[in-house]
Amino acid sequence: MATFVDPRFGHTKEEVAIWFEKYRDPATHADARNEFLLEADVRPIIARMEQAATDVLFNKKDWRDASTERRAVWTPKTGTTDDEGGVFVTQGADVTLQAQLLDEYGAFPLDLGGIISPPPANWWPRPPGSLQMKEAPVQIVADDATA
């Protein structure tokens, strides 16, 4: 899969191997094992997996064949460029950025709609390193239709 998907996505063989070796079976066969994964466990990788799956679904030329020949049916206007949070945006594309704040364990979404203003001192639980932000560049790419 890593050799097939659009190179702009930055998928590596190691990343794809982790999807299948670490996540696939424990997430899809919970009825047949003692250890299984929940939504919070796979949340960090789902968007990347969906992006790759959509690329394969629409752009694979020969199904039931191991070839990596592509057709040009689907080209995303935005997407991820690596598993560290990098993204690309096609110049001129309408873009909506979404983010979800999670609890300190990365398991449950936070709803800040009910927070009183100003928030109480020390209102956010802070385990070591939980509030660190990763910096990732946003790449602006030319629209193939206008380039």
C-alpha positions as CSV (number, residue, x, y, z in Angstrom):
1,M,0.0,0.0,0.0
2,A,2.8,2.4,0.8
3,T,4.2,2.1,-2.7
4,F,0.8,2.7,-4.3
5,V,-0.7,5.7,-2.5
6,D,-0.1,9.2,-3.7
7,P,3.5,10.2,-2.7
8,R,2.2,13.6,-1.4
9,F,0.7,11.6,1.5
10,G,4.1,10.6,2.8
11,H,3.1,7.1,3.8
12,T,6.1,4.9,4.6
13,K,6.3,1.1,4.6
14,E,6.9,1.3,8.4
15,E,3.7,3.3,9.0
16,V,1.6,1.0,6.9
17,A,3.1,-2.1,8.5
18,I,2.1,-0.7,11.9
19,W,-1.5,-0.3,10.8
20,F,-1.7,-4.0,9.9
21,E,0.6,-5.5,12.5
22,K,-0.3,-3.4,15.6
23,Y,-3.8,-2.1,14.9
24,R,-5.8,-4.2,12.5
25,D,-6.4,-7.4,14.3
26,P,-6.9,-6.0,17.8
27,A,-9.4,-3.4,16.5
28,T,-11.4,-5.7,14.2
29,H,-11.3,-9.1,16.1
30,A,-12.2,-8.0,19.6
31,D,-14.5,-11.0,20.0
32,A,-11.7,-13.5,19.5
33,R,-9.0,-12.2,21.8
34,N,-8.3,-11.1,25.4
35,E,-6.6,-7.8,24.3
36,F,-8.4,-5.5,22.0
37,L,-8.4,-1.8,21.0
38,L,-11.0,0.8,21.4
39,E,-11.8,3.9,19.4
40,A,-9.5,6.1,21.5
41,D,-6.6,3.7,20.6
42,V,-7.1,4.0,16.9
43,R,-8.2,7.7,16.7
44,P,-4.7,9.0,16.0
45,I,-4.3,7.0,12.8
46,I,-7.8,6.8,11.4
47,A,-7.6,9.9,9.2
48,R,-4.4,8.7,7.6
49,M,-5.8,5.3,7.0
50,E,-9.0,6.7,5.4
51,Q,-7.0,8.9,3.2
52,A,-4.9,6.0,1.9
53,A,-8.0,3.7,1.6
54,T,-9.8,6.4,-0.5
55,D,-6.8,6.8,-2.7
56,V,-6.7,3.0,-3.3
57,L,-10.4,2.7,-3.8
58,F,-10.7,5.3,-6.5
59,N,-7.3,5.3,-8.1
60,K,-6.3,1.6,-8.3
61,K,-6.3,0.6,-11.9
62,D,-6.3,-3.2,-11.7
63,W,-8.2,-4.8,-8.9
64,R,-7.4,-8.3,-7.7
65,D,-3.9,-7.7,-9.0
66,A,-0.7,-6.9,-7.1
67,S,0.2,-4.1,-9.5
68,T,0.6,-0.5,-8.4
69,E,-0.7,1.0,-11.6
70,R,-2.9,4.0,-11.0
71,R,-5.6,5.9,-12.7
72,A,-6.4,9.6,-12.1
73,V,-10.0,9.6,-10.7
74,W,-9.6,11.1,-7.2
75,T,-7.2,13.8,-6.2
76,P,-7.8,15.4,-2.7
77,K,-7.6,19.1,-2.3
78,T,-6.3,18.7,1.2
79,G,-4.7,15.9,3.2
80,T,-2.0,14.8,5.5
81,T,1.7,14.6,4.4
82,D,3.1,12.5,7.3
83,D,2.1,10.8,10.5
84,E,3.3,13.7,12.6
85,G,0.6,16.2,11.6
86,G,1.9,17.7,8.4
87,V,-0.8,18.7,5.9
88,F,-1.1,20.0,2.3
89,V,-3.7,22.4,0.9
90,T,-4.3,22.9,-2.8
91,Q,-4.0,26.6,-3.7
92,G,-7.5,28.1,-4.1
93,A,-9.3,25.2,-2.3
94,D,-12.0,25.9,0.3
95,V,-10.6,24.5,3.5
96,T,-12.1,23.8,6.9
97,L,-9.7,22.9,9.7
98,Q,-11.1,21.0,12.6
99,A,-9.6,20.1,15.9
100,Q,-10.8,18.1,18.9
101,L,-9.5,18.7,22.4
102,L,-9.2,15.5,24.4
103,D,-8.9,14.7,28.0
104,E,-5.4,14.3,29.6
105,Y,-5.4,10.6,28.6
106,G,-6.3,11.2,25.0
107,A,-9.5,9.1,25.3
108,F,-12.5,11.4,25.7
109,P,-13.4,14.5,23.8
110,L,-13.7,17.7,25.8
111,D,-16.7,20.0,25.6
112,L,-15.7,23.4,26.6
113,G,-19.1,24.9,25.9
114,G,-20.0,24.9,29.6
115,I,-16.7,26.3,31.0
116,I,-17.4,29.4,33.1
117,S,-15.4,32.5,32.3
118,P,-12.8,33.0,33.5
119,P,-11.9,29.3,34.1
120,P,-10.8,28.4,37.6
121,A,-7.1,28.3,38.3
122,N,-5.6,24.9,37.4
123,W,-8.8,23.8,35.7
124,W,-6.9,21.6,33.2
125,P,-5.3,18.4,34.5
126,R,-1.8,18.4,33.4
127,P,0.1,15.1,33.4
128,P,3.7,15.5,32.3
129,G,3.9,16.3,28.6
130,S,0.2,16.2,27.9
131,L,-0.1,19.7,26.6
132,Q,2.8,19.8,24.2
133,M,2.0,20.8,20.7
134,K,3.8,19.4,17.7
135,E,4.7,21.8,14.9
136,A,4.1,20.7,11.4
137,P,4.2,22.8,8.2
138,V,1.3,23.3,5.9
139,Q,2.3,22.9,2.3
140,I,0.4,24.9,-0.3
141,V,0.4,23.0,-3.6
142,A,-0.7,24.1,-7.1
143,D,-4.0,23.0,-8.4
144,D,-3.3,20.5,-11.3
145,A,-6.3,21.9,-13.2
146,T,-4.9,25.4,-13.3
147,A,-1.1,24.7,-13.3
